[in-house]
Amino acid sequence: MALRAGLVLGFHSLMTLLSPQEAGATKADHMGSYGPAFYQSYGASGQFTHEFDGEQLFSVDLKKSEAVWRLPEFGDFARFDPQGGLAGIAAIKAHLDVLVERSNHTRAINVPPRVTVLPKSRVELGQPNILICIVDNIFPPVINITWLRNGQAVTEGVAQTSFYSQPDHLFRKFHYLPFVPSAEDVYDCQVEHWGLDAPLLRHWELQVPIPPPDAMETLVCALGLAIGLVGFLVGTILIIMGTYVSSAPRCRGPGSLGWGGGKWMTLNRTWAENQRFCLGERGQERNGHGRKKQRWGERVKFWGRWALGDRILAY
C-alpha cells in the first residue's frame, strides 16, 4: 500500500505542474505517468514504462537493463536512469507472492491475441520493403512471435518493440521483417500465446495481377472494332442526310419556286395533308404550259403526287 500511495502522490504532483489552477479544481492539459510496470515469474521477465498523454515514451526491460526510447529522437531531449526502472520492477517482484496469496492463487484469464500482417509501404517487385506483424489484445504479456519465409524461420534483420499498453490492462506488440518482394516467396507471422490452442499463422504473399487469357483479349478487341465500325457507318449516314437536307430548296415566300417541270419542295406534313403549299408568285402570269400561276396560299391541285417524308414531288 505504501508503494501505491507514493505513486499516486507523484502522479498528482505532475498534473499540478502541467495544469492551470481553476477555482480549486485541477484540469490537466497534458499528463505524464510511470506505468504500467509488471513482473512475471515465468521467464523472470518484467518491464517498466513511462507514458505521456497515453503514448509510451520509453521502457526499461528487466533482461536488457537499459532504457529503450520508442523513437530515437526522444533520447535527444530527455534522459532516464534505467536503475530507477529496475528498482520499480524489483518492488513489484517483492510484492508478487503477497498478491498471489491474497487472490487465493486464482489465475487471470488468458486473452487470445489478434494478429495483422501488412507491408510498411506500397509493394513493388524487387524493391526493399518491411513487413509488419501487429499483435494486440495480449494478456498476459508473454508471447512468442516468429517470422517464416516459405515455411522456414527467419531471424536476420528482425526487430520488435516492447509491450505497449492498451485499455483494460491489455498489451500490443510490433514485429518487423525487412524483405525484398518476390513472386515466389510467401511469408507468415507465427504467434504462440497461452490464450491460443495452437500457434496462429497470419499469411502474406505478393498479389501479382493475373493477365486476361488470349480468348478474352480477342473478344474485347473484336467487340471494340465492331462498335467502332457501327459508329463510323451511323456517322456517315447522318452526314449524307444532313448534306441532302441542306441542299434541298425551301419555300421562303411568294416567288421562291416556279411552276412546272417537276420540283422538289420542302413542306410541312400538316400543310401537305391540307394541300396548301407555298407555290408560285402573286399575279396572273401564265407559265410555259399555259396555266395560270397560283396565288400565295391558295389550294393547288396536282395531276400526281408522291410523298417522301416532308418532301412532295409536284408537277
Phi, psi and omega per residue, in radians:
M1 nan -0.621 3.131
A2 -1.088 -0.659 3.128
L3 -1.129 -0.767 -3.138
R4 -1.104 -0.762 -3.129
A5 -1.086 -0.694 3.118
G6 -1.106 -0.704 3.130
L7 -1.153 -0.715 3.138
V8 -1.139 -0.718 3.126
L9 -1.084 -0.800 3.105
G10 -1.097 -0.622 3.137
F11 -1.111 -0.815 -3.134
H12 -1.198 -0.588 3.088
S13 -1.100 -0.701 3.131
L14 -1.156 -0.701 3.096
M15 -1.073 -0.689 -3.131
T16 -1.125 -0.680 -3.132
L17 -1.179 -0.564 -3.058
L18 -1.706 0.042 -3.006
S19 -2.217 2.580 3.022
P20 -1.338 2.692 3.109
Q21 -1.578 2.254 -3.121
E22 -2.349 1.866 3.000
A23 0.860 0.776 3.075
G24 1.394 -0.083 3.138
A25 -1.885 2.627 -3.136
T26 -1.906 2.154 3.103
K27 -2.153 2.034 -3.042
A28 -1.489 2.243 2.997
D29 -1.440 -0.645 3.091
H30 -2.406 2.620 -3.061
M31 -2.414 2.222 3.030
G32 -1.977 2.525 -3.101
S33 -2.630 2.633 3.011
Y34 -1.610 2.177 -3.140
G35 2.220 2.907 0.039
P36 -1.323 2.589 3.062
A37 -2.124 2.502 -3.118
F38 -2.574 2.761 3.018
Y39 -2.390 2.461 3.131
Q40 -2.255 2.377 3.122
S41 -1.244 -0.441 3.126
Y42 -1.267 1.984 -3.133
G43 1.289 0.098 -3.136
A44 0.840 0.967 -3.120
S45 -1.902 2.617 3.108
G46 -2.834 2.812 -3.111
Q47 -2.626 2.434 3.076
F48 -2.127 2.289 -3.067
T49 -2.270 2.810 3.022
H50 -2.253 2.293 -3.104
E51 -2.105 2.634 3.059
F52 -2.323 2.091 -3.062
D53 0.939 0.688 3.077
G54 1.412 -0.010 3.128
E55 -1.928 2.350 -3.107
Q56 -1.234 2.273 3.065
L57 -1.629 -0.782 3.130
F58 -2.725 2.945 3.078
S59 -2.491 2.733 3.045
V60 -2.102 2.056 -3.138
D61 -1.623 2.409 -3.077
L62 -1.092 -0.684 -3.090
K63 -1.318 -0.652 -3.118
K64 -1.414 -0.475 3.136
S65 0.965 0.705 3.103
E66 -2.599 2.742 3.103
A67 -1.443 2.239 3.134
V68 -2.007 1.973 -3.127
W69 -1.398 2.476 -3.125
R70 -1.080 -0.708 2.995
L71 -2.152 2.406 -3.124
P72 -0.999 -0.526 -3.112
E73 -1.126 -0.480 -3.131
F74 -1.087 -0.573 -3.131
G75 -1.263 -0.151 -3.136
D76 -1.394 -0.415 -3.101
F77 -2.063 0.040 3.131
A78 -2.518 2.718 3.104
R79 -2.316 2.612 3.073
F80 -2.589 2.267 3.121
D81 -1.384 2.038 -3.109
P82 -1.057 -0.348 3.129
Q83 -1.103 -0.526 3.086
G84 -1.137 -0.706 3.101
G85 -1.196 -0.701 3.123
L86 -1.134 -0.609 3.095
A87 -1.147 -0.665 3.096
G88 -1.126 -0.706 3.109
I89 -1.143 -0.689 3.135
A90 -1.109 -0.656 3.121
A91 -1.149 -0.705 3.107
I92 -1.133 -0.711 3.128
K93 -1.067 -0.694 -3.122
A94 -1.132 -0.521 -3.120
H95 -1.639 -0.029 -3.039
L96 -1.091 -0.818 -3.103
D97 -1.102 -0.651 3.130
V98 -1.122 -0.744 -3.139
L99 -1.165 -0.636 3.099
V100 -1.120 -0.715 3.118
E101 -1.125 -0.735 -3.119
R102 -1.160 -0.499 3.130
S103 -1.513 0.090 -3.135
N104 1.018 0.603 3.088
H105 1.043 0.496 3.102
T106 -1.367 2.155 -3.113
R107 -1.390 2.539 3.054
A108 -1.283 2.736 -3.138
I109 -1.348 2.272 3.080
N110 -1.353 2.190 -3.107
V111 -1.702 2.172 3.099
P112 -1.187 2.263 -3.106
P113 -1.347 2.824 3.015
R114 -1.857 2.480 -3.049
V115 -2.223 2.339 3.083
T116 -2.356 2.378 3.105
V117 -2.112 2.282 3.126
L118 -2.689 2.735 3.089
P119 -1.423 2.696 -3.138
K120 -1.215 -0.656 -3.116
S121 -2.428 3.133 -3.127
R122 -1.032 2.351 -3.047
V123 -1.555 2.274 3.040
E124 -2.318 2.461 -3.128
L125 -0.994 2.270 3.075
G126 1.367 -0.025 -3.141
Q127 -1.776 2.178 -3.108
P128 -0.974 2.491 -3.110
N129 -2.623 -3.102 3.134
I130 -2.349 2.262 3.013
L131 -1.584 2.405 -3.130
I132 -2.051 2.209 3.044
C133 -1.860 1.953 -3.111
I134 -1.759 2.084 3.122
V135 -2.061 2.042 3.125
D136 -2.213 3.121 -3.037
N137 1.019 0.786 -3.124
I138 -1.615 2.191 2.939
F139 -2.847 2.269 -0.079
P140 -1.255 2.880 -3.093
P141 -1.344 1.056 3.039
V142 -2.270 2.028 -3.007
I143 -2.712 2.588 3.031
N144 -2.050 2.218 3.139
I145 -2.174 2.217 -3.085
T146 -2.289 2.385 3.044
W147 -1.611 2.397 3.090
L148 -2.156 2.313 3.015
R149 -2.069 2.062 -3.069
N150 0.934 0.646 3.094
G151 1.486 -0.062 -3.118
Q152 -1.878 2.422 -3.130
A153 -1.134 2.460 3.135
V154 -2.135 2.274 3.122
T155 -2.148 -0.336 -3.078
E156 -1.201 2.185 3.085
G157 1.371 -0.012 -3.093
V158 -1.238 2.403 3.106
A159 -2.341 2.771 3.140
Q160 -2.589 2.808 3.082
T161 -1.731 3.001 2.974
S162 -1.346 -3.091 3.101
F163 -1.372 2.189 3.043
Y164 -1.710 2.409 -3.089
S165 -1.343 2.571 3.012
Q166 -2.178 2.940 3.066
P167 -1.060 2.793 3.101
D168 1.107 0.519 3.050
H169 1.087 0.551 3.038
L170 -1.760 2.946 -3.080
F171 -2.326 2.823 3.109
R172 -2.314 2.615 -3.125
K173 -2.556 2.551 -3.137
F174 -2.090 2.401 3.032
H175 -2.150 2.458 -3.063
Y176 -2.163 2.473 3.111
L177 -2.365 1.928 3.025
P178 -1.194 2.433 3.136
F179 -2.725 2.851 3.051
V180 -1.981 1.999 -3.067
P181 -1.012 2.358 3.104
S182 -2.498 2.539 -3.133
A183 -1.191 -0.339 -3.083
E184 -1.578 -0.357 -3.029
D185 -1.634 2.498 3.027
V186 -2.215 2.601 -3.051
Y187 -2.236 2.628 3.078
D188 -2.422 2.477 2.976
C189 -1.826 1.983 -3.089
Q190 -1.739 2.200 -3.083
V191 -2.099 2.253 3.067
E192 -2.061 2.244 -3.094
H193 -2.684 2.684 -3.132
W194 -1.124 -0.370 3.120
G195 -1.437 -0.018 -3.125
L196 -1.956 2.437 3.090
D197 -1.279 -0.483 -3.139
A198 -2.595 2.787 3.103
P199 -0.959 2.394 -3.124
L200 -1.731 2.257 3.133
L201 -1.950 2.319 2.993
R202 -2.018 2.094 -2.989
H203 -1.627 2.558 3.013
W204 -2.572 2.374 3.025
E205 -2.620 2.766 -3.108
L206 -1.213 2.227 3.105
Q207 -1.616 1.804 3.133
V208 -1.602 2.190 3.126
P209 -1.029 2.321 3.133
I210 -1.551 2.090 3.136
P211 -1.181 2.607 3.125
P212 -1.162 2.632 3.123
P213 -1.152 2.875 -3.099
D214 -1.065 -0.652 -3.125
A215 -1.085 -0.710 3.131
M216 -1.170 -0.709 3.105
E217 -1.076 -0.733 3.133
T218 -1.111 -0.738 3.140
L219 -1.106 -0.776 3.132
V220 -1.107 -0.717 3.128
C221 -1.118 -0.782 -3.134
A222 -1.124 -0.709 3.129
L223 -1.115 -0.746 3.102
G224 -1.104 -0.697 3.117
L225 -1.131 -0.729 3.137
A226 -1.103 -0.761 3.122
I227 -1.101 -0.681 3.112
G228 -1.116 -0.735 3.125
L229 -1.135 -0.746 3.111
V230 -1.068 -0.761 3.101
G231 -1.073 -0.698 3.124
F232 -1.107 -0.782 -3.130
L233 -1.130 -0.795 3.132
V234 -1.083 -0.741 3.111
G235 -1.094 -0.728 3.125
T236 -1.090 -0.777 3.129
I237 -1.072 -0.763 -3.140
L238 -1.111 -0.676 3.118
I239 -1.131 -0.766 3.130
I240 -1.096 -0.778 3.135
M241 -1.108 -0.716 3.116
G242 -1.113 -0.719 3.103
T243 -1.127 -0.705 -3.127
Y244 -1.144 -0.750 -3.137
V245 -1.150 -0.731 -3.103
S246 -1.200 -0.439 -3.132
S247 -1.510 -0.223 3.141
A248 -1.294 2.434 3.110
P249 -1.176 2.557 -3.132
R250 -2.142 2.564 3.114
C251 -1.331 2.088 -3.087
R252 -2.116 0.182 3.118
G253 2.392 -3.105 -3.128
P254 -1.014 2.341 3.069
G255 1.472 0.051 -3.118
S256 -1.311 -0.481 3.118
L257 -2.271 2.519 3.040
G258 -1.547 3.128 -3.110
W259 -1.995 2.396 3.014
G260 1.889 2.824 3.036
G261 1.344 -0.005 -3.130
G262 1.415 1.831 -3.106
K263 -2.194 2.497 2.987
W264 -1.535 2.224 3.141
M265 -2.185 2.344 3.089
T266 -1.475 2.097 -3.009
L267 -2.285 2.743 3.007
N268 -1.391 2.479 -3.049
R269 -1.063 -0.689 3.137
T270 -1.131 -0.708 3.087
W271 -1.092 -0.650 -3.133
A272 -1.110 -0.656 3.140
E273 -1.209 -0.592 3.125
N274 -1.479 -0.095 -3.139
Q275 1.034 0.652 3.038
R276 -1.959 2.097 -3.038
F277 -2.249 2.725 3.023
C278 -1.469 1.786 -2.991
L279 -2.570 2.436 2.995
G280 1.365 -3.049 3.133
E281 -2.092 2.834 3.047
R282 -1.211 2.529 -3.124
G283 1.997 -3.138 -3.066
Q284 -2.084 0.586 3.111
E285 -1.231 2.554 -3.106
R286 -1.663 2.596 3.096
N287 -1.632 -2.986 -3.061
G288 -1.191 -0.302 -3.117
H289 -1.680 0.090 3.123
G290 1.448 0.101 3.120
R291 -1.634 2.665 3.068
K292 -1.355 2.472 3.039
K293 -1.267 2.439 -3.068
Q294 -1.383 2.624 3.084
R295 -1.300 2.861 -3.124
W296 -1.111 2.200 3.037
G297 1.511 -0.051 3.140
E298 -1.362 2.804 3.115
R299 -1.273 2.361 -3.108
V300 -2.046 2.363 3.091
K301 -1.893 2.434 -3.105
F302 -2.044 2.574 2.986
W303 -1.227 -0.550 3.115
G304 -2.629 2.723 -3.126
R305 -2.685 2.306 3.052
W306 -2.186 2.281 -3.108
A307 -1.837 2.344 3.055
L308 -2.403 1.715 -3.077
G309 1.187 -2.121 3.116
D310 -1.810 0.307 -3.134
R311 -2.025 2.513 -3.141
I312 -2.297 2.309 3.065
L313 -1.544 1.969 -3.100
A314 -2.021 2.467 3.099
Y315 -2.669 nan nan
